[in-house]
Amino acid sequence: MGRLSGKIALLTGAASGIAAATAQRFADEGAAVAGLDVQQPDAARWKRVEASAPAASFHTASVASEAQVKAAIAEVVAQHGGFDILINAAGVAGGGALETLEEDEWDRIVGINLKGIFLMCKHAVAPILARGGGSIVNIASIEGLVASEAATPYGASKGGVVQLTRNLAVDLTHRGIRVNSVCPGLVETPMVEMVTSATEGPLAALKEQFIGNHLMRRLGQPEEIANAILFLASDEASFVTGSTLVVDGGWTAGARTDVDLLGA
Ligand SMILES: NC(=O)c1ccc[n+]([C@@H]2O[C@H](COP(=O)([O-])OP(=O)(O)OC[C@H]3O[C@@H](n4cnc5c(N)ncnc54)[C@H](O)[C@@H]3O)[C@@H](O)[C@H]2O)c1
């Protein structure tokens, strides 16, 4: 028996990174999986998901468009009869210097990262309640808890996701839907590939600095975030709602210098 046996899960951003790893983990734990993304998943990778979850389906839509969200959720309901779990992982990075940041760029990032979660949750309530209740997990970021340089729209959107999660928990928990967020540290996915794959120059220096910010002195792997999402999505988290699970290798706990202060 898998930890998600009998459950149906809808995951946004499922073509890549954290949500793709989570789709695989969920399928391996016995869930039927529906992926949603603006791009198609890698065919071989999605075939592995289907090997564990033969009823798996993939839906093309932008979470930033209410019409597309409604249509995609209707497709998922038609195909799977509803769903128990919603994972909101679709997201984009971006930002820049405040004085030159274009309004369109602000709207794009906040529209996907924050409004997209509002739209998905709005249209997911009825199908989740039709299944007798369930669980929503929103992927925020440590950048919703602490600020980084030149990242105003991203940080603001992720801070918004942390608080939106609490608002949703207040509105939905008594109706049978738990809502929680996960705040990852820096995770090796295509979103941050430009930095994580850098071997020289300023981006390589930035990568080293990011690695040093984690008490574990390494970056996270998508599967490590999938483990946390799995816990919150599953019935093992039956008393957890409105919470923020930080999965960041110790980044936000505090700084440790490389000076040998304790002689250890
Ligand atoms: N990688 C990290 O270091 C990190 C750290 C903290 C939080 N996060 C968050 O985790 C989530 C997943 O990111 P990832 O690292 O796996 O990135 P990723 O780029 O690998 O995956 C994000 C997916 O979202 C999809 N997407 C983008 N815009 C969309 C839209 N409008 N509608 C539907 N899908 C859309 C992309 O096509 C992509 O497949 C994001 O919300 C991100 O902000 C990532």
The ligand as an ORCA input file, in Angstrom:
! r2SCAN-3c Opt
* xyz 0 1
  N      14.492     25.796     -7.622
  C      14.587     26.527     -6.522
  O      15.678     26.829     -6.022
  C      13.328     26.977     -5.809
  C      13.470     27.490     -4.507
  C      12.343     27.900     -3.821
  C      11.104     27.812     -4.424
  N      10.985     27.332     -5.689
  C       9.641     27.273     -6.265
  O       9.317     25.946     -6.572
  C       8.374     25.924     -7.656
  C       8.869     24.976     -8.725
  O      10.052     25.535     -9.268
  P      11.202     24.642     -9.949
  O      12.467     25.000     -9.296
  O      10.775     23.242    -10.034
  O      11.232     25.364    -11.367
  P      11.083     24.803    -12.852
  O      11.323     25.955    -13.726
  O      11.878     23.570    -13.027
  O       9.530     24.390    -12.894
  C       8.513     25.346    -12.904
  C       7.425     24.886    -13.868
  O       6.367     25.856    -13.824
  C       5.872     25.980    -15.145
  N       5.167     27.234    -15.332
  C       5.687     28.482    -15.456
  N       4.717     29.370    -15.672
  C       3.559     28.683    -15.694
  C       2.206     29.038    -15.887
  N       1.848     30.301    -16.138
  N       1.262     28.064    -15.837
  C       1.595     26.775    -15.622
  N       2.875     26.371    -15.432
  C       3.832     27.312    -15.483
  C       7.119     25.916    -16.025
  O       6.784     25.626    -17.373
  C       7.908     24.816    -15.325
  O       7.618     23.547    -15.883
  C       8.236     27.372     -8.115
  O       7.072     27.939     -7.578
  C       9.475     28.036     -7.553
  O       9.304     29.414     -7.360
  C      12.072     26.906     -6.397
*
